[in-house]
Amino acid sequence: MSKIKIFFDTNVFFYAHDETASFHLESALLLKMAVEKQIQGVIAEQNIIELYRILTNPAAMRGNVLTSSQTRNLIT
């Protein structure tokens, strides 16, 4: 039986990172399942670029902006 494929939108990654987000637990669980290869996660290059833009933007991150290096490490 093949694994379920799930397309991850940028919001899932953002919510998984933001522990105060209302969808944090669900998003973190989905990412954990993908990392553990219980499901097959799919992401578009555009979503990676968008996530980088959000995480390094002071307005979007409400003052909790990440550095370029922190963001790169998180995405990797």
Stockholm file with secondary structure:
# STOCKHOLM 1.0

chainA/1-76         MSKIKIFFDTNVFFYAHDETASFHLESALLLKMAVEKQIQGVIAEQNIIELYRILTNPAAMRGNVLTSSQTRNLIT
#=GR chainA/1-76 SS CCCCEEECCHHHHHHHHCTTSTTHHHHHHHHHHHHTTSSEEECCHHHHHHHHHHHTCTTTTTTCCCCHHHHHHHHC
#=GC SS_cons        CCCCEEECCHHHHHHHHCTTSTTHHHHHHHHHHHHTTSSEEECCHHHHHHHHHHHTCTTTTTTCCCCHHHHHHHHC
//
